[in-house]
Amino acid sequence: MTRFALAPLFALALLAACADPVTSRTLTDEGTACIDEAGDIEVTFPGCISSSCDTVVSATCSAELVDSVVVVTGEAVIESQGDMCTDDCGIVQATCTAPELPDGGEITMSYAGTQVAIDAECAGF
């Protein structure tokens, strides 16, 4: 009787051993950033994620005013498991509050090694 009680546990252990491993990737200061109509900063990380294989663990950004430059940083952590994935293309984004901008003078935004002037429209790069 003990032999039969252990059979389900053995089967479960075999199933876990055969599961695809989970891999994790971190995207730091990659992709594009822009200021939306509400004045928030949106960071869009590169690539697509599959809804059947990928999980966004976190997606964050921050922005601070340094002299006359809005310096934006962004990071996304994505876990993937399996290779039989759907080909849907999910986009990974993070939104953060822009710092208070001074009146007058030219303000630029810096993200991922690129710097552009901020105007009233979405300043994407």
NORKAWO-V640538 format. One record per pair of residues at least 24 apart in sequence whose ideal C-beta (glycine too) atoms are under 7 Angstrom apart, sorted by the first residue. I is the first residue (numbers start at 1). J is the second residue. Records with the same first field share a line. If there is no record, write none. Layout:
I->J + J
This chain:
20->81 + 82 + 83
22->79 + 81
23->80
24->77 + 79
25->78
26->75 + 77
27->75 + 76
28->75
29->73 + 74 + 111 + 112
30->112
31->112
32->124 + 125
33->72 + 74 + 109 + 111 + 125
34->122 + 123 + 124
35->98 + 109 + 118 + 122 + 123
36->122
39->98
40->95 + 96 + 97 + 98
41->72 + 95 + 96 + 98
42->93 + 95
43->72 + 74 + 93 + 94
44->91 + 93
45->76 + 92
48->89 + 90
49->78 + 90 + 92
50->85 + 86 + 88
51->86 + 88 + 90
52->85 + 86
53->80 + 81 + 82 + 85
54->78 + 80
55->79
56->92
59->92 + 93 + 94
60->94
61->94 + 96
62->96
63->96 + 98 + 99
64->99
65->99 + 101
68->105 + 106 + 107 + 108
69->108 + 110 + 115
70->98 + 99 + 107 + 109 + 118
71->110
72->109 + 110 + 111
